[in-house]
């Protein structure tokens, strides 16, 4: 299960190394479709890129901070800065490319 982070530990997490953050909601169909792919890749990239989730319904503050208007919305962070953003369902190959860019 991917780690769900909140505004309480968000800054600490994004400054801990390369991180891919999945902004999602439980009711979102495409979010549920991408979840198993992210789970699998979190094992493949363990210790290289951290993959975490933010529930936009539980943490509206973070959704506003990053202007999340559509989900799934994936933000790739390197050195605490957003280096890439992709919106909508992504294939495994696309996700691998993103992870390889930030590792």
Gaussian input, Z-matrix of N, CA and C with variables (Angstrom, degrees):
# hf/3-21g

backbone

0 1
 N
 C     1     B1
 C     2     B2     1     A1
 N     3     B3     2     A2     1     D1
 C     4     B4     3     A3     2     D2
 C     5     B5     4     A4     3     D3
 N     6     B6     5     A5     4     D4
 C     7     B7     6     A6     5     D5
 C     8     B8     7     A7     6     D6
 N     9     B9     8     A8     7     D7
 C    10    B10     9     A9     8     D8
 C    11    B11    10    A10     9     D9
 N    12    B12    11    A11    10    D10
 C    13    B13    12    A12    11    D11
 C    14    B14    13    A13    12    D12
 N    15    B15    14    A14    13    D13
 C    16    B16    15    A15    14    D14
 C    17    B17    16    A16    15    D15
 N    18    B18    17    A17    16    D16
 C    19    B19    18    A18    17    D17
 C    20    B20    19    A19    18    D18
 N    21    B21    20    A20    19    D19
 C    22    B22    21    A21    20    D20
 C    23    B23    22    A22    21    D21
 N    24    B24    23    A23    22    D22
 C    25    B25    24    A24    23    D23
 C    26    B26    25    A25    24    D24
 N    27    B27    26    A26    25    D25
 C    28    B28    27    A27    26    D26
 C    29    B29    28    A28    27    D27
 N    30    B30    29    A29    28    D28
 C    31    B31    30    A30    29    D29
 C    32    B32    31    A31    30    D30
 N    33    B33    32    A32    31    D31
 C    34    B34    33    A33    32    D32
 C    35    B35    34    A34    33    D33
 N    36    B36    35    A35    34    D34
 C    37    B37    36    A36    35    D35
 C    38    B38    37    A37    36    D36
 N    39    B39    38    A38    37    D37
 C    40    B40    39    A39    38    D38
 C    41    B41    40    A40    39    D39
 N    42    B42    41    A41    40    D40
 C    43    B43    42    A42    41    D41
 C    44    B44    43    A43    42    D42
 N    45    B45    44    A44    43    D43
 C    46    B46    45    A45    44    D44
 C    47    B47    46    A46    45    D45
 N    48    B48    47    A47    46    D46
 C    49    B49    48    A48    47    D47
 C    50    B50    49    A49    48    D48
 N    51    B51    50    A50    49    D49
 C    52    B52    51    A51    50    D50
 C    53    B53    52    A52    51    D51
 N    54    B54    53    A53    52    D52
 C    55    B55    54    A54    53    D53
 C    56    B56    55    A55    54    D54
 N    57    B57    56    A56    55    D55
 C    58    B58    57    A57    56    D56
 C    59    B59    58    A58    57    D57
 N    60    B60    59    A59    58    D58
 C    61    B61    60    A60    59    D59
 C    62    B62    61    A61    60    D60
 N    63    B63    62    A62    61    D61
 C    64    B64    63    A63    62    D62
 C    65    B65    64    A64    63    D63
 N    66    B66    65    A65    64    D64
 C    67    B67    66    A66    65    D65
 C    68    B68    67    A67    66    D66
 N    69    B69    68    A68    67    D67
 C    70    B70    69    A69    68    D68
 C    71    B71    70    A70    69    D69
 N    72    B72    71    A71    70    D70
 C    73    B73    72    A72    71    D71
 C    74    B74    73    A73    72    D72
 N    75    B75    74    A74    73    D73
 C    76    B76    75    A75    74    D74
 C    77    B77    76    A76    75    D75
 N    78    B78    77    A77    76    D76
 C    79    B79    78    A78    77    D77
 C    80    B80    79    A79    78    D78
 N    81    B81    80    A80    79    D79
 C    82    B82    81    A81    80    D80
 C    83    B83    82    A82    81    D81
 N    84    B84    83    A83    82    D82
 C    85    B85    84    A84    83    D83
 C    86    B86    85    A85    84    D84
 N    87    B87    86    A86    85    D85
 C    88    B88    87    A87    86    D86
 C    89    B89    88    A88    87    D87
 N    90    B90    89    A89    88    D88
 C    91    B91    90    A90    89    D89
 C    92    B92    91    A91    90    D90
 N    93    B93    92    A92    91    D91
 C    94    B94    93    A93    92    D92
 C    95    B95    94    A94    93    D93
 N    96    B96    95    A95    94    D94
 C    97    B97    96    A96    95    D95
 C    98    B98    97    A97    96    D96
 N    99    B99    98    A98    97    D97
 C   100   B100    99    A99    98    D98
 C   101   B101   100   A100    99    D99
 N   102   B102   101   A101   100   D100
 C   103   B103   102   A102   101   D101
 C   104   B104   103   A103   102   D102
 N   105   B105   104   A104   103   D103
 C   106   B106   105   A105   104   D104
 C   107   B107   106   A106   105   D105
 N   108   B108   107   A107   106   D106
 C   109   B109   108   A108   107   D107
 C   110   B110   109   A109   108   D108
 N   111   B111   110   A110   109   D109
 C   112   B112   111   A111   110   D110
 C   113   B113   112   A112   111   D111
 N   114   B114   113   A113   112   D112
 C   115   B115   114   A114   113   D113
 C   116   B116   115   A115   114   D114
 N   117   B117   116   A116   115   D115
 C   118   B118   117   A117   116   D116
 C   119   B119   118   A118   117   D117
 N   120   B120   119   A119   118   D118
 C   121   B121   120   A120   119   D119
 C   122   B122   121   A121   120   D120
 N   123   B123   122   A122   121   D121
 C   124   B124   123   A123   122   D122
 C   125   B125   124   A124   123   D123
 N   126   B126   125   A125   124   D124
 C   127   B127   126   A126   125   D125
 C   128   B128   127   A127   126   D126
 N   129   B129   128   A128   127   D127
 C   130   B130   129   A129   128   D128
 C   131   B131   130   A130   129   D129
 N   132   B132   131   A131   130   D130
 C   133   B133   132   A132   131   D131
 C   134   B134   133   A133   132   D132
 N   135   B135   134   A134   133   D133
 C   136   B136   135   A135   134   D134
 C   137   B137   136   A136   135   D135
 N   138   B138   137   A137   136   D136
 C   139   B139   138   A138   137   D137
 C   140   B140   139   A139   138   D138
 N   141   B141   140   A140   139   D139
 C   142   B142   141   A141   140   D140
 C   143   B143   142   A142   141   D141
 N   144   B144   143   A143   142   D142
 C   145   B145   144   A144   143   D143
 C   146   B146   145   A145   144   D144
 N   147   B147   146   A146   145   D145
 C   148   B148   147   A147   146   D146
 C   149   B149   148   A148   147   D147
 N   150   B150   149   A149   148   D148
 C   151   B151   150   A150   149   D149
 C   152   B152   151   A151   150   D150
 N   153   B153   152   A152   151   D151
 C   154   B154   153   A153   152   D152
 C   155   B155   154   A154   153   D153
 N   156   B156   155   A155   154   D154
 C   157   B157   156   A156   155   D155
 C   158   B158   157   A157   156   D156
 N   159   B159   158   A158   157   D157
 C   160   B160   159   A159   158   D158
 C   161   B161   160   A160   159   D159
 N   162   B162   161   A161   160   D160
 C   163   B163   162   A162   161   D161
 C   164   B164   163   A163   162   D162
 N   165   B165   164   A164   163   D163
 C   166   B166   165   A165   164   D164
 C   167   B167   166   A166   165   D165
 N   168   B168   167   A167   166   D166
 C   169   B169   168   A168   167   D167
 C   170   B170   169   A169   168   D168
 N   171   B171   170   A170   169   D169
 C   172   B172   171   A171   170   D170
 C   173   B173   172   A172   171   D171
 N   174   B174   173   A173   172   D172
 C   175   B175   174   A174   173   D173
 C   176   B176   175   A175   174   D174
 N   177   B177   176   A176   175   D175
 C   178   B178   177   A177   176   D176
 C   179   B179   178   A178   177   D177
 N   180   B180   179   A179   178   D178
 C   181   B181   180   A180   179   D179
 C   182   B182   181   A181   180   D180
 N   183   B183   182   A182   181   D181
 C   184   B184   183   A183   182   D182
 C   185   B185   184   A184   183   D183
 N   186   B186   185   A185   184   D184
 C   187   B187   186   A186   185   D185
 C   188   B188   187   A187   186   D186
 N   189   B189   188   A188   187   D187
 C   190   B190   189   A189   188   D188
 C   191   B191   190   A190   189   D189
 N   192   B192   191   A191   190   D190
 C   193   B193   192   A192   191   D191
 C   194   B194   193   A193   192   D192
 N   195   B195   194   A194   193   D193
 C   196   B196   195   A195   194   D194
 C   197   B197   196   A196   195   D195
 N   198   B198   197   A197   196   D196
 C   199   B199   198   A198   197   D197
 C   200   B200   199   A199   198   D198
 N   201   B201   200   A200   199   D199
 C   202   B202   201   A201   200   D200
 C   203   B203   202   A202   201   D201
 N   204   B204   203   A203   202   D202
 C   205   B205   204   A204   203   D203
 C   206   B206   205   A205   204   D204
 N   207   B207   206   A206   205   D205
 C   208   B208   207   A207   206   D206
 C   209   B209   208   A208   207   D207
 N   210   B210   209   A209   208   D208
 C   211   B211   210   A210   209   D209
 C   212   B212   211   A211   210   D210
 N   213   B213   212   A212   211   D211
 C   214   B214   213   A213   212   D212
 C   215   B215   214   A214   213   D213
 N   216   B216   215   A215   214   D214
 C   217   B217   216   A216   215   D215
 C   218   B218   217   A217   216   D216
 N   219   B219   218   A218   217   D217
 C   220   B220   219   A219   218   D218
 C   221   B221   220   A220   219   D219
 N   222   B222   221   A221   220   D220
 C   223   B223   222   A222   221   D221
 C   224   B224   223   A223   222   D222
 N   225   B225   224   A224   223   D223
 C   226   B226   225   A225   224   D224
 C   227   B227   226   A226   225   D225
 N   228   B228   227   A227   226   D226
 C   229   B229   228   A228   227   D227
 C   230   B230   229   A229   228   D228
 N   231   B231   230   A230   229   D229
 C   232   B232   231   A231   230   D230
 C   233   B233   232   A232   231   D231
 N   234   B234   233   A233   232   D232
 C   235   B235   234   A234   233   D233
 C   236   B236   235   A235   234   D234
 N   237   B237   236   A236   235   D235
 C   238   B238   237   A237   236   D236
 C   239   B239   238   A238   237   D237
 N   240   B240   239   A239   238   D238
 C   241   B241   240   A240   239   D239
 C   242   B242   241   A241   240   D240
 N   243   B243   242   A242   241   D241
 C   244   B244   243   A243   242   D242
 C   245   B245   244   A244   243   D243
 N   246   B246   245   A245   244   D244
 C   247   B247   246   A246   245   D245
 C   248   B248   247   A247   246   D246
 N   249   B249   248   A248   247   D247
 C   250   B250   249   A249   248   D248
 C   251   B251   250   A250   249   D249
 N   252   B252   251   A251   250   D250
 C   253   B253   252   A252   251   D251
 C   254   B254   253   A253   252   D252
 N   255   B255   254   A254   253   D253
 C   256   B256   255   A255   254   D254
 C   257   B257   256   A256   255   D255
 N   258   B258   257   A257   256   D256
 C   259   B259   258   A258   257   D257
 C   260   B260   259   A259   258   D258
 N   261   B261   260   A260   259   D259
 C   262   B262   261   A261   260   D260
 C   263   B263   262   A262   261   D261
 N   264   B264   263   A263   262   D262
 C   265   B265   264   A264   263   D263
 C   266   B266   265   A265   264   D264
 N   267   B267   266   A266   265   D265
 C   268   B268   267   A267   266   D266
 C   269   B269   268   A268   267   D267
 N   270   B270   269   A269   268   D268
 C   271   B271   270   A270   269   D269
 C   272   B272   271   A271   270   D270
 N   273   B273   272   A272   271   D271
 C   274   B274   273   A273   272   D272
 C   275   B275   274   A274   273   D273
 N   276   B276   275   A275   274   D274
 C   277   B277   276   A276   275   D275
 C   278   B278   277   A277   276   D276
 N   279   B279   278   A278   277   D277
 C   280   B280   279   A279   278   D278
 C   281   B281   280   A280   279   D279
 N   282   B282   281   A281   280   D280
 C   283   B283   282   A282   281   D281
 C   284   B284   283   A283   282   D282
 N   285   B285   284   A284   283   D283
 C   286   B286   285   A285   284   D284
 C   287   B287   286   A286   285   D285
 N   288   B288   287   A287   286   D286
 C   289   B289   288   A288   287   D287
 C   290   B290   289   A289   288   D288
 N   291   B291   290   A290   289   D289
 C   292   B292   291   A291   290   D290
 C   293   B293   292   A292   291   D291
 N   294   B294   293   A293   292   D292
 C   295   B295   294   A294   293   D293
 C   296   B296   295   A295   294   D294
 N   297   B297   296   A296   295   D295
 C   298   B298   297   A297   296   D296
 C   299   B299   298   A298   297   D297
 N   300   B300   299   A299   298   D298
 C   301   B301   300   A300   299   D299
 C   302   B302   301   A301   300   D300
 N   303   B303   302   A302   301   D301
 C   304   B304   303   A303   302   D302
 C   305   B305   304   A304   303   D303
 N   306   B306   305   A305   304   D304
 C   307   B307   306   A306   305   D305
 C   308   B308   307   A307   306   D306

   B1=1.4496
   B2=1.5288
   B3=1.3312
   B4=1.4549
   B5=1.5198
   B6=1.3142
   B7=1.4567
   B8=1.5353
   B9=1.3301
   B10=1.4673
   B11=1.5182
   B12=1.3412
   B13=1.4571
   B14=1.5221
   B15=1.3175
   B16=1.4677
   B17=1.5261
   B18=1.3162
   B19=1.4664
   B20=1.5266
   B21=1.3387
   B22=1.4653
   B23=1.5314
   B24=1.3303
   B25=1.4686
   B26=1.5296
   B27=1.3262
   B28=1.4589
   B29=1.5313
   B30=1.3462
   B31=1.4678
   B32=1.5214
   B33=1.3212
   B34=1.4673
   B35=1.5308
   B36=1.3365
   B37=1.4669
   B38=1.5231
   B39=1.3420
   B40=1.4715
   B41=1.5275
   B42=1.3206
   B43=1.4609
   B44=1.5215
   B45=1.3419
   B46=1.4661
   B47=1.5283
   B48=1.3276
   B49=1.4591
   B50=1.5063
   B51=1.3389
   B52=1.4658
   B53=1.5324
   B54=1.3384
   B55=1.4639
   B56=1.5221
   B57=1.3233
   B58=1.4565
   B59=1.5250
   B60=1.3475
   B61=1.4572
   B62=1.5232
   B63=1.3145
   B64=1.4668
   B65=1.5331
   B66=1.3393
   B67=1.4637
   B68=1.5262
   B69=1.3408
   B70=1.4575
   B71=1.5262
   B72=1.3390
   B73=1.4627
   B74=1.5194
   B75=1.3281
   B76=1.4661
   B77=1.5240
   B78=1.3340
   B79=1.4663
   B80=1.5304
   B81=1.3189
   B82=1.4734
   B83=1.5333
   B84=1.3298
   B85=1.4626
   B86=1.5179
   B87=1.3494
   B88=1.4642
   B89=1.5363
   B90=1.3380
   B91=1.4747
   B92=1.5251
   B93=1.3279
   B94=1.4674
   B95=1.5336
   B96=1.3313
   B97=1.4714
   B98=1.5337
   B99=1.3252
   B100=1.4685
   B101=1.5298
   B102=1.3330
   B103=1.4729
   B104=1.5279
   B105=1.3570
   B106=1.4717
   B107=1.5288
   B108=1.3218
   B109=1.4713
   B110=1.5330
   B111=1.3406
   B112=1.4649
   B113=1.5247
   B114=1.3330
   B115=1.4718
   B116=1.5333
   B117=1.3182
   B118=1.4660
   B119=1.5224
   B120=1.3367
   B121=1.4633
   B122=1.5308
   B123=1.3257
   B124=1.4656
   B125=1.5230
   B126=1.3352
   B127=1.4602
   B128=1.5218
   B129=1.3319
   B130=1.4672
   B131=1.5325
   B132=1.3353
   B133=1.4647
   B134=1.5315
   B135=1.3172
   B136=1.4630
   B137=1.5314
   B138=1.3232
   B139=1.4500
   B140=1.5163
   B141=1.3380
   B142=1.4679
   B143=1.5318
   B144=1.3319
   B145=1.4635
   B146=1.5226
   B147=1.3087
   B148=1.4675
   B149=1.5246
   B150=1.3307
   B151=1.4655
   B152=1.5269
   B153=1.3378
   B154=1.4627
   B155=1.5204
   B156=1.3443
   B157=1.4587
   B158=1.5243
   B159=1.3497
   B160=1.4611
   B161=1.5214
   B162=1.3343
   B163=1.4656
   B164=1.5223
   B165=1.3385
   B166=1.4634
   B167=1.5271
   B168=1.3196
   B169=1.4677
   B170=1.5219
   B171=1.3279
   B172=1.4555
   B173=1.5250
   B174=1.3236
   B175=1.4671
   B176=1.5235
   B177=1.3296
   B178=1.4696
   B179=1.5213
   B180=1.3378
   B181=1.4634
   B182=1.5347
   B183=1.3318
   B184=1.4673
   B185=1.5192
   B186=1.3264
   B187=1.4682
   B188=1.5284
   B189=1.3109
   B190=1.4750
   B191=1.5260
   B192=1.3186
   B193=1.4743
   B194=1.5267
   B195=1.3329
   B196=1.4637
   B197=1.5286
   B198=1.3286
   B199=1.4769
   B200=1.5247
   B201=1.3368
   B202=1.4619
   B203=1.5242
   B204=1.3265
   B205=1.4625
   B206=1.5236
   B207=1.3233
   B208=1.4634
   B209=1.5198
   B210=1.3250
   B211=1.4620
   B212=1.5268
   B213=1.3317
   B214=1.4486
   B215=1.5256
   B216=1.3230
   B217=1.4465
   B218=1.5233
   B219=1.3012
   B220=1.4637
   B221=1.5187
   B222=1.3243
   B223=1.4560
   B224=1.5230
   B225=1.3241
   B226=1.4582
   B227=1.5195
   B228=1.3235
   B229=1.4587
   B230=1.5161
   B231=1.3239
   B232=1.4559
   B233=1.5274
   B234=1.3202
   B235=1.4692
   B236=1.5242
   B237=1.3385
   B238=1.4600
   B239=1.5158
   B240=1.3260
   B241=1.4701
   B242=1.5215
   B243=1.3381
   B244=1.4613
   B245=1.5242
   B246=1.3248
   B247=1.4662
   B248=1.5261
   B249=1.3362
   B250=1.4638
   B251=1.5171
   B252=1.3377
   B253=1.4592
   B254=1.5227
   B255=1.3321
   B256=1.4649
   B257=1.5228
   B258=1.3118
   B259=1.4645
   B260=1.5216
   B261=1.3258
   B262=1.4567
   B263=1.5178
   B264=1.3209
   B265=1.4604
   B266=1.5190
   B267=1.3277
   B268=1.4616
   B269=1.5228
   B270=1.3152
   B271=1.4557
   B272=1.5252
   B273=1.3043
   B274=1.4583
   B275=1.5317
   B276=1.3197
   B277=1.4703
   B278=1.5347
   B279=1.3319
   B280=1.4684
   B281=1.5241
   B282=1.3313
   B283=1.4671
   B284=1.5270
   B285=1.3254
   B286=1.4645
   B287=1.5301
   B288=1.3269
   B289=1.4623
   B290=1.5225
   B291=1.3391
   B292=1.4668
   B293=1.5248
   B294=1.3262
   B295=1.4650
   B296=1.5280
   B297=1.3288
   B298=1.4521
   B299=1.5302
   B300=1.3415
   B301=1.4766
   B302=1.5118
   B303=1.3124
   B304=1.4730
   B305=1.5282
   B306=1.3380
   B307=1.4786
   B308=1.5185
   A1=109.80
   A2=116.48
   A3=119.87
   A4=110.67
   A5=115.19
   A6=121.36
   A7=109.62
   A8=116.14
   A9=121.53
   A10=106.52
   A11=115.57
   A12=119.72
   A13=109.66
   A14=115.65
   A15=121.81
   A16=108.88
   A17=115.56
   A18=119.18
   A19=111.45
   A20=117.00
   A21=120.85
   A22=112.11
   A23=118.05
   A24=119.64
   A25=113.32
   A26=117.63
   A27=122.10
   A28=112.64
   A29=116.87
   A30=119.96
   A31=111.70
   A32=116.27
   A33=120.73
   A34=110.30
   A35=116.72
   A36=121.33
   A37=111.08
   A38=117.89
   A39=119.09
   A40=112.54
   A41=116.38
   A42=119.89
   A43=112.61
   A44=116.84
   A45=120.97
   A46=113.28
   A47=117.83
   A48=122.29
   A49=108.85
   A50=118.57
   A51=120.27
   A52=110.47
   A53=115.76
   A54=120.73
   A55=109.45
   A56=115.95
   A57=122.01
   A58=106.78
   A59=116.35
   A60=121.60
   A61=108.90
   A62=115.40
   A63=123.16
   A64=108.18
   A65=116.47
   A66=120.68
   A67=106.10
   A68=116.33
   A69=121.05
   A70=110.14
   A71=114.79
   A72=122.63
   A73=107.52
   A74=116.32
   A75=120.82
   A76=112.73
   A77=117.78
   A78=122.17
   A79=112.98
   A80=117.45
   A81=122.43
   A82=111.17
   A83=116.89
   A84=122.44
   A85=113.55
   A86=118.88
   A87=119.55
   A88=112.96
   A89=116.68
   A90=120.22
   A91=110.06
   A92=115.86
   A93=119.67
   A94=110.73
   A95=116.61
   A96=120.12
   A97=111.69
   A98=116.91
   A99=120.16
   A100=111.74
   A101=117.43
   A102=121.60
   A103=113.93
   A104=119.74
   A105=118.06
   A106=113.30
   A107=116.48
   A108=120.21
   A109=108.93
   A110=116.07
   A111=120.03
   A112=111.31
   A113=116.19
   A114=120.55
   A115=110.14
   A116=115.40
   A117=120.67
   A118=110.75
   A119=116.65
   A120=120.37
   A121=111.78
   A122=117.10
   A123=119.06
   A124=110.32
   A125=117.13
   A126=120.59
   A127=110.76
   A128=116.62
   A129=121.42
   A130=110.74
   A131=117.05
   A132=122.37
   A133=112.50
   A134=117.26
   A135=121.88
   A136=109.97
   A137=116.33
   A138=121.17
   A139=113.93
   A140=117.21
   A141=121.75
   A142=109.94
   A143=116.08
   A144=122.93
   A145=107.50
   A146=116.22
   A147=121.59
   A148=108.28
   A149=116.73
   A150=121.75
   A151=107.25
   A152=115.31
   A153=121.54
   A154=109.54
   A155=115.02
   A156=120.71
   A157=110.25
   A158=115.31
   A159=122.25
   A160=106.87
   A161=116.36
   A162=121.38
   A163=107.75
   A164=116.39
   A165=119.68
   A166=112.47
   A167=117.97
   A168=120.26
   A169=111.30
   A170=116.45
   A171=121.17
   A172=112.18
   A173=117.11
   A174=120.87
   A175=110.89
   A176=114.94
   A177=120.47
   A178=111.45
   A179=116.99
   A180=121.52
   A181=110.88
   A182=116.88
   A183=119.98
   A184=111.57
   A185=116.96
   A186=120.59
   A187=110.00
   A188=116.88
   A189=120.78
   A190=110.62
   A191=116.18
   A192=121.01
   A193=111.41
   A194=116.28
   A195=120.80
   A196=112.67
   A197=116.52
   A198=122.95
   A199=112.08
   A200=115.03
   A201=121.17
   A202=108.08
   A203=116.06
   A204=121.70
   A205=112.59
   A206=117.07
   A207=122.88
   A208=108.32
   A209=115.49
   A210=120.00
   A211=109.61
   A212=118.84
   A213=125.75
   A214=111.35
   A215=114.58
   A216=121.97
   A217=106.02
   A218=116.08
   A219=121.60
   A220=110.03
   A221=115.36
   A222=121.06
   A223=108.46
   A224=115.81
   A225=121.72
   A226=108.31
   A227=115.89
   A228=122.07
   A229=110.33
   A230=114.36
   A231=121.32
   A232=106.04
   A233=116.30
   A234=121.47
   A235=112.01
   A236=115.94
   A237=121.07
   A238=115.40
   A239=117.41
   A240=122.00
   A241=110.73
   A242=116.20
   A243=120.66
   A244=108.43
   A245=116.38
   A246=120.66
   A247=112.07
   A248=116.23
   A249=120.00
   A250=109.16
   A251=114.94
   A252=121.18
   A253=108.37
   A254=115.69
   A255=120.82
   A256=108.04
   A257=114.89
   A258=121.38
   A259=109.02
   A260=115.75
   A261=121.10
   A262=111.55
   A263=114.46
   A264=120.39
   A265=109.92
   A266=116.30
   A267=122.71
   A268=109.17
   A269=116.00
   A270=119.80
   A271=109.39
   A272=115.54
   A273=121.07
   A274=109.86
   A275=117.08
   A276=121.19
   A277=110.97
   A278=117.36
   A279=120.46
   A280=111.02
   A281=115.78
   A282=119.88
   A283=111.09
   A284=116.83
   A285=121.07
   A286=109.53
   A287=117.48
   A288=121.22
   A289=111.12
   A290=116.47
   A291=120.89
   A292=110.01
   A293=116.33
   A294=120.25
   A295=111.75
   A296=116.54
   A297=120.58
   A298=111.48
   A299=116.67
   A300=120.83
   A301=111.78
   A302=117.85
   A303=119.14
   A304=114.18
   A305=117.44
   A306=118.16
   A307=112.27
   D1=128.68
   D2=179.19
   D3=-66.81
   D4=145.83
   D5=177.86
   D6=-69.52
   D7=130.41
   D8=174.69
   D9=-97.36
   D10=123.39
   D11=179.83
   D12=-109.35
   D13=164.09
   D14=-178.87
   D15=-131.62
   D16=179.06
   D17=178.26
   D18=-61.06
   D19=-22.65
   D20=-180.00
   D21=-64.06
   D22=-35.03
   D23=-178.40
   D24=-123.75
   D25=7.39
   D26=-175.06
   D27=-57.71
   D28=-53.16
   D29=-176.72
   D30=-61.34
   D31=-38.83
   D32=177.99
   D33=-61.92
   D34=-43.08
   D35=-178.37
   D36=-66.40
   D37=-48.05
   D38=-175.27
   D39=-70.18
   D40=-15.90
   D41=177.07
   D42=-97.21
   D43=5.78
   D44=-176.18
   D45=-89.44
   D46=-1.91
   D47=-176.91
   D48=139.90
   D49=-168.65
   D50=177.82
   D51=-63.72
   D52=130.57
   D53=-176.43
   D54=-138.78
   D55=137.12
   D56=170.64
   D57=-109.57
   D58=121.49
   D59=-178.25
   D60=-108.75
   D61=124.35
   D62=177.58
   D63=-99.21
   D64=107.96
   D65=173.39
   D66=-85.09
   D67=122.55
   D68=-171.09
   D69=-144.68
   D70=174.79
   D71=169.53
   D72=-142.19
   D73=149.15
   D74=-178.11
   D75=-61.29
   D76=-30.20
   D77=-176.23
   D78=-82.79
   D79=-5.07
   D80=-173.21
   D81=-86.37
   D82=115.21
   D83=179.96
   D84=-58.43
   D85=-53.49
   D86=178.73
   D87=-60.43
   D88=-30.50
   D89=176.82
   D90=-64.61
   D91=-40.88
   D92=179.00
   D93=-69.00
   D94=-31.02
   D95=179.41
   D96=-71.06
   D97=-36.67
   D98=-176.83
   D99=-82.14
   D100=-21.03
   D101=-175.39
   D102=-55.14
   D103=-47.85
   D104=-179.17
   D105=-65.04
   D106=-30.50
   D107=178.43
   D108=-67.97
   D109=-44.40
   D110=178.42
   D111=-64.23
   D112=-37.63
   D113=176.93
   D114=-59.32
   D115=-48.65
   D116=-179.20
   D117=-61.46
   D118=-45.73
   D119=-177.68
   D120=-69.22
   D121=-26.84
   D122=178.18
   D123=-65.13
   D124=-30.96
   D125=175.98
   D126=-74.70
   D127=-42.11
   D128=-179.59
   D129=-63.05
   D130=-39.49
   D131=-175.07
   D132=-99.61
   D133=12.26
   D134=-179.04
   D135=-54.67
   D136=130.03
   D137=-178.56
   D138=81.82
   D139=-4.87
   D140=-179.29
   D141=-114.27
   D142=-54.62
   D143=176.54
   D144=-132.60
   D145=130.10
   D146=178.40
   D147=-88.04
   D148=131.19
   D149=177.84
   D150=-114.77
   D151=122.77
   D152=-177.19
   D153=-133.71
   D154=170.07
   D155=-178.62
   D156=-127.59
   D157=150.31
   D158=172.26
   D159=-127.84
   D160=122.04
   D161=177.15
   D162=-82.21
   D163=114.09
   D164=-174.98
   D165=-68.08
   D166=-23.00
   D167=177.36
   D168=-74.90
   D169=-32.70
   D170=-179.54
   D171=-86.70
   D172=-22.25
   D173=-176.59
   D174=-136.13
   D175=70.00
   D176=-179.09
   D177=-62.75
   D178=-28.33
   D179=-179.18
   D180=-59.19
   D181=-45.49
   D182=179.03
   D183=-69.06
   D184=-37.85
   D185=178.18
   D186=-60.55
   D187=-41.35
   D188=178.41
   D189=-69.10
   D190=-42.14
   D191=-178.61
   D192=-56.42
   D193=-38.28
   D194=-178.17
   D195=-105.56
   D196=14.44
   D197=176.29
   D198=50.30
   D199=51.09
   D200=179.14
   D201=-82.63
   D202=108.95
   D203=-179.36
   D204=-110.47
   D205=-20.19
   D206=179.03
   D207=-133.64
   D208=146.09
   D209=178.38
   D210=-132.88
   D211=156.49
   D212=-4.37
   D213=-64.65
   D214=147.04
   D215=-179.23
   D216=-133.71
   D217=115.76
   D218=-175.73
   D219=-107.07
   D220=125.49
   D221=176.50
   D222=-113.89
   D223=128.14
   D224=176.89
   D225=-99.85
   D226=124.90
   D227=-178.92
   D228=-112.26
   D229=138.73
   D230=172.03
   D231=-137.32
   D232=127.89
   D233=-176.43
   D234=55.47
   D235=35.99
   D236=176.63
   D237=78.82
   D238=0.64
   D239=-178.08
   D240=-113.27
   D241=144.89
   D242=175.65
   D243=-70.97
   D244=123.56
   D245=178.41
   D246=-111.69
   D247=-13.84
   D248=179.09
   D249=-160.64
   D250=145.38
   D251=175.79
   D252=-137.06
   D253=133.52
   D254=173.85
   D255=-131.92
   D256=140.90
   D257=-176.31
   D258=-118.36
   D259=137.30
   D260=177.55
   D261=94.41
   D262=175.01
   D263=179.99
   D264=-60.21
   D265=137.80
   D266=178.64
   D267=-122.84
   D268=143.36
   D269=176.04
   D270=-72.89
   D271=162.46
   D272=177.55
   D273=-57.88
   D274=-41.97
   D275=-179.54
   D276=-61.29
   D277=-42.77
   D278=177.86
   D279=-62.83
   D280=-42.34
   D281=-179.63
   D282=-64.83
   D283=-39.47
   D284=177.78
   D285=-61.79
   D286=-42.40
   D287=178.61
   D288=-60.22
   D289=-43.11
   D290=179.76
   D291=-64.15
   D292=-46.81
   D293=-179.61
   D294=-62.57
   D295=-39.43
   D296=178.98
   D297=-66.42
   D298=-31.76
   D299=178.39
   D300=-66.41
   D301=-34.48
   D302=-172.65
   D303=-101.63
   D304=-7.93
   D305=-175.93
   D306=-70.38

